[in-house]
């Protein structure tokens, strides 16, 4: 008789632990997703590059010639 009560209590404790772990995992996922949504809505203009002024000169990161410096 006591064994059945103990088994029933152990099963209910195990089920409670499993459900609480599932709830914590779901809560963590929802918290992360809500934080991501808030960060995206807070400053949407920061993700877009600002328009540059068009001077007609093509932009290049390689300097081909330096007329100010003369080694000769």
C-alpha positions in Angstrom: 0.0 0.0 0.0 2.7 2.5 1.0 4.7 1.5 -2.1 1.9 2.6 -4.5 1.6 5.9 -2.7 5.4 6.5 -2.9 5.5 5.5 -6.6 2.6 7.9 -7.3 4.3 10.7 -5.5 7.6 10.0 -7.3 5.9 10.0 -10.7 4.1 13.3 -9.9 7.4 14.9 -8.8 9.2 13.6 -12.0 6.4 15.0 -14.2 6.5 18.3 -12.4 10.2 18.6 -12.9 9.9 17.7 -16.6 7.1 20.3 -17.1 9.1 23.0 -15.3 12.2 22.3 -17.4 10.0 22.7 -20.6 8.5 25.9 -19.2 12.0 27.4 -18.5 13.2 26.5 -22.0 10.1 28.0 -23.6 10.3 31.1 -21.5 14.0 31.6 -22.4 13.2 31.3 -26.1 10.3 33.8 -25.8 12.5 36.2 -23.8 15.3 36.1 -26.4 12.9 36.6 -29.3 11.1 39.6 -27.6 14.5 41.2 -26.9 15.5 40.8 -30.5 12.2 42.3 -31.7 12.6 45.3 -29.3 16.2 45.9 -30.5 15.1 45.9 -34.1 12.2 48.3 -33.4 14.2 50.7 -31.3 16.6 52.1 -33.9 15.7 50.9 -37.5 17.7 53.8 -39.1 20.9 52.5 -37.6 20.8 49.4 -39.7 20.4 51.4 -42.9 23.5 53.2 -44.3 23.2 56.9 -44.6 23.2 58.3 -48.1 26.5 59.7 -49.3 27.0 62.8 -51.3 27.6 62.1 -54.9 30.7 64.0 -56.0 31.1 62.3 -59.4 34.5 60.8 -58.3 34.5 57.0 -58.1 35.4 55.8 -54.6 38.5 53.6 -54.3 40.3 52.2 -51.3 43.5 51.8 -53.3 45.8 54.7 -53.7 47.5 54.5 -57.1 49.6 57.7 -57.0 50.5 60.3 -54.4 51.4 63.6 -56.2 52.3 65.4 -52.9 55.2 63.1 -52.2 58.2 63.1 -54.4 61.1 60.7 -53.8 63.2 62.0 -56.7 
